């Protein structure tokens, strides 16, 4: 199988690229390195350092491809609130350029990295795919808007799509810049004996899923997904943020300096996935529990920092 991975040098994308190569895929990656400045990926893949806004290049890269894994996006929620137009341009309009290039080149399958941010503040937990979607930050809105575009391209042009609504993905290789995600931020702080910043008094309950499990969900989506479908990708369990800090203390084997940082705009209180649909239809469920995943993540940062 031949695949194009957009955003394949990012955190999830680089892990997915390695996973695809491990499973016999021939992979081209396009990434402008804007999210983490990574310029190298798995040596078995071919990296092109450019933007998906380059339509002529996209059409060249799509020649002979069986599937596209679309991860290229601007993803920091706080920055989406500061500059909404830039997020809609990159996450929505550039995505449309990709889809239309696929239409012209006859590529009929796309696996899209969407987000649990499409739901906003959920009306109930765990969240099901058909629950109300009211994204309350521009990032979530761009993800939800592109899901509608995918639906239109499926019904109009026969391009099959699978939208994977990720919850809180963590694991090795997360080189986000600036660092806003709790797990890498806290681990880096703990390694330097710096304070861990905790928002909302730690009274948010979130669903954490290991990046290797997310890569496997992508592969199964490419091989088993049909039509225009949507799936939650999470653990199915919620963890209070304060408890997450305590689990990190346990794995590190030392007391951590946890400091309260008040409120932060754009954060839902509860975000927990119902994963029954993806279990039933794709045969996917997470294999790495939170404590084991954090141990592997800490090992990565110890080796690299």
GULUM-862507 format. One line per 8 residues: number of its first residue (from 1); for each residue x, y, z of C-alpha. Coordinates in steps of 0.05 Angstrom, whole numbers, plus 32768, in hexadecimal, padded with zeros to 4 digits. Example, Ala and Ser with C-alpha at 12.3 -4.5 7.8 and 13.67 -1.06 7.14 Angstrom:
2
1 = 80F6,7FA6,809C | 8111,7FEB,808F .
END
This chain:
305
1 = 8000,8000,8000 | 8018,8046,7FF0 | 8005,807E,801F | 800E,80CA,8025 | 8011,80E3,806D | 8006,812E,8075 | 8024,8149,80B5 | 804C,8109,80B9 .
9 = 8087,812A,80DE | 805A,8140,8117 | 804F,811B,8158 | 8018,80EB,8142 | 802D,80ED,80FA | 8074,80D6,8106 | 805C,809D,8132 | 8029,808A,80FC .
17 = 805E,808D,80C5 | 8089,805B,80EB | 804D,802F,80F9 | 8039,802E,80AF | 8080,801E,8099 | 8081,7FE5,80CC | 8042,7FC9,80AB | 805C,7FCA,8064 .
25 = 8043,800D,804B | 806C,8038,801C | 8065,807E,8039 | 8070,80C4,8020 | 806A,80FC,8054 | 805C,8146,8049 | 8068,8174,8084 | 807D,81BD,808C .
33 = 809B,81AE,80D1 | 8075,81E9,80EF | 805B,81C3,812B | 809C,81A8,8147 | 80D7,81B7,8118 | 80E3,816C,810D | 8109,8162,80CC | 8116,8117,80CF .
41 = 80E6,80DC,80D2 | 80EA,8091,80C9 | 811F,8084,8094 | 80F1,8055,806F | 80C3,808F,805E | 80CE,80C9,802E | 80C7,810E,804E | 80B5,814B,8025 .
49 = 80BC,818C,804C | 8084,81B6,8030 | 803C,81CB,803D | 7FFC,81AA,8025 | 7FEA,81EE,800A | 8019,81DD,7FD0 | 7FE6,81BE,7FA2 | 8015,81AD,7F69 .
57 = 8041,8186,7F99 | 8005,8163,7FB8 | 7FEE,814A,7F75 | 8033,8130,7F66 | 8037,810C,7FA9 | 7FF2,80ED,7FA1 | 8005,80C7,7F62 | 7FF9,807D,7F6D .
65 = 7FE4,8085,7FB6 | 7FB1,8056,7FD5 | 7FA1,807F,8013 | 7FAE,80C2,8034 | 7FB8,80CB,807F | 7FA8,8114,808C | 7FC8,812F,80CC | 7FE2,8172,80B5 .
73 = 7FC2,81A8,80E0 | 7FCF,81E2,810E | 7FBD,81C5,8152 | 7FC8,81F2,818F | 7F84,8206,81AB | 7F9C,8246,81CD | 7FBB,825F,818C | 7F7B,8250,8166 .
81 = 7F57,8280,8195 | 7F8B,82B5,8187 | 7F8B,82AC,813C | 7F4D,8289,8121 | 7F56,829B,80D7 | 7F9A,8278,80D4 | 7F7B,8238,80F0 | 7F42,8238,80BF .
89 = 7F72,8245,8085 | 7FA1,820C,8097 | 7F72,81D8,80B6 | 7F37,81E2,8087 | 7F4A,8204,8046 | 7F8C,81DF,803E | 7F67,819F,804D | 7F37,81AE,8014 .
97 = 7F72,81B7,7FE6 | 7F8A,8172,7FFA | 7F46,8152,7FEE | 7F3F,8173,7FAA | 7F84,815B,7F96 | 7F6E,8115,7FAA | 7F30,811D,7F7F | 7F5A,8131,7F43 .
105 = 7F8C,80F8,7F4D | 7F58,80C3,7F5A | 7F6D,80B3,7FA3 | 7F2F,8097,7FC4 | 7F40,808F,800E | 7F53,80BF,8046 | 7F5C,80B5,8090 | 7F54,80F7,80B4 .
113 = 7F70,810A,80F8 | 7F35,812F,8116 | 7F2C,8141,815F | 7EFF,8138,819C | 7EFF,8184,8199 | 7EC4,817F,8168 | 7E96,8170,81A4 | 7EA5,81AD,81CF .
121 = 7E8B,81A5,8215 | 7E67,8162,8211 | 7E20,815A,8229 | 7E31,8115,8244 | 7E6C,80E7,824E | 7E85,80BB,8232 | 7E7A,80DE,81EF | 7E5C,80B9,81B4 .
129 = 7E6A,80CB,816C | 7E23,80E1,815F | 7E20,810F,819C | 7E17,815B,8195 | 7E53,817F,8178 | 7E5D,81C7,818D | 7EA8,81D6,8189 | 7EB8,8213,81B3 .
137 = 7EFC,8225,8198 | 7F12,8232,8151 | 7F3F,81F4,814F | 7F04,81C5,815E | 7ED9,81EB,812C | 7F0D,81E1,80F4 | 7F0E,8196,8102 | 7EC3,8190,8101 .
145 = 7EBC,81BB,80C2 | 7EED,818E,809C | 7EC4,8150,80B0 | 7E8A,816F,8089 | 7EB8,817B,804D | 7ECB,8132,804F | 7E82,811E,804E | 7E76,8149,8011 .
153 = 7EB2,812B,7FEB | 7E9A,80E5,7FFB | 7E54,80F0,7FE2 | 7E69,811A,7FA6 | 7EA9,80F8,7F90 | 7EAC,80B4,7FB3 | 7EE9,80C4,7FDE | 7EE1,8098,801C .
161 = 7EF6,80B7,805E | 7F00,80A3,80A6 | 7F02,80DB,80D9 | 7F25,80C8,811A | 7F12,80F5,8154 | 7F4F,80F1,8181 | 7F4A,80FE,81CB | 7F8B,810E,81F1 .
169 = 7FC3,80EC,81CB | 8005,80E4,81EF | 8046,80BD,81E7 | 808D,80BF,81CD | 80A0,80F2,8198 | 8073,812B,81AE | 809E,8167,819C | 8066,819B,8199 .
177 = 807F,81E3,8197 | 8069,8208,81C1 | 805A,81CF,81F1 | 8011,81D3,820A | 7FFD,818A,8213 | 7FFF,8173,825B | 8025,8132,8255 | 8064,814A,8231 .
185 = 8063,818C,8257 | 805F,816A,829A | 8092,8134,828A | 80C5,8168,8273 | 80B8,8191,82B1 | 80BF,8154,82DE | 8102,8140,82BE | 811D,8185,82D0 .
193 = 80FB,8187,8315 | 80D2,81C3,82FD | 8089,81CF,8313 | 8050,81AC,82EF | 801A,81DE,82DA | 7FD3,81C6,82E9 | 7F96,81EB,82CE | 7F50,81EC,82EB .
201 = 7F68,81CE,832C | 7F72,818C,8308 | 7F26,8183,8305 | 7F22,8170,82BC | 7F17,8128,82A8 | 7F38,8115,8266 | 7F42,80D7,823C | 7F8A,80C6,822C .
209 = 7F9E,8098,81F3 | 7FE5,8080,81E1 | 8000,8095,819D | 8010,804E,8187 | 7FC7,803C,8191 | 7FB4,8079,8167 | 7FE2,8062,812F | 7FC1,801E,812F .
217 = 7F7C,803F,812B | 7F94,8064,80EC | 7FAC,8024,80CB | 7F6B,7FFF,80DB | 7F44,803A,80C0 | 7F69,8037,807E | 7F5F,7FEC,8078 | 7F19,7FE3,8094 .
225 = 7EF7,8027,8093 | 7EBD,8031,8062 | 7E94,806A,8046 | 7E97,80AA,806E | 7EA1,8096,80B6 | 7EB2,80B5,80F9 | 7ED2,8096,8136 | 7EE8,80AA,817C .
233 = 7F2F,8096,818B | 7F3C,8095,81D6 | 7F45,8066,8210 | 7EFB,8067,8224 | 7F0F,807C,826B | 7F17,80C0,828C | 7F51,80D6,82B8 | 7F4D,8114,82E4 .
241 = 7F87,8141,82D4 | 7F9C,8141,831D | 7F9E,80F5,831C | 7FC8,80F7,82DC | 7FFC,811F,8302 | 7FFB,80ED,833A | 8005,80B3,8309 | 8041,80D8,82EE .
249 = 805C,80DD,8335 | 8053,8092,833C | 8077,8082,82FB | 80AF,80B4,830A | 80B5,809A,8351 | 80BB,80DF,836E | 8091,8119,8388 | 8081,814D,8353 .
257 = 8076,8197,835E | 802F,81A3,8346 | 801A,81EC,8340 | 7FD4,8206,8333 | 7FCE,8234,82F7 | 7F84,8248,82F9 | 7F57,8244,82BC | 7F68,823E,8272 .
265 = 7F3B,8251,8238 | 7F22,821B,8208 | 7F25,81E0,8237 | 7EE9,81B1,8240 | 7EDD,8195,8286 | 7ECF,814D,8270 | 7EE8,812B,8231 | 7EE0,80DF,8232 .
273 = 7ED4,80B3,81F5 | 7EA1,807D,81E8 | 7ECA,804F,81BC | 7E96,8019,81B0 | 7E8C,802C,8167 | 7ED5,8025,8153 | 7EDA,7FE4,817A | 7E9F,7FC7,8155 .
281 = 7EAC,7FE1,810E | 7EF8,7FE2,810A | 7F0C,7FB1,8141 | 7F37,7FE6,8164 | 7F41,7FF1,81AD | 7F7D,800D,81D4 | 7FB2,7FDD,81EC | 7FE0,800B,8214 .
289 = 7FC6,8021,8258 | 7FD5,8066,8274 | 800B,8052,82A6 | 8031,8027,8273 | 802B,805D,823E | 8045,8093,826E | 8080,8067,8280 | 8092,8060,8236 .
297 = 808A,80AA,822C | 80B6,80BC,8267 | 80EB,808D,824C | 80EA,80B2,8209 | 80F4,80F6,8229 | 812A,80DC,8258 | 8150,80C3,821B | 8146,8102,81F2 .
305 = 814C,813B,8225 .
END
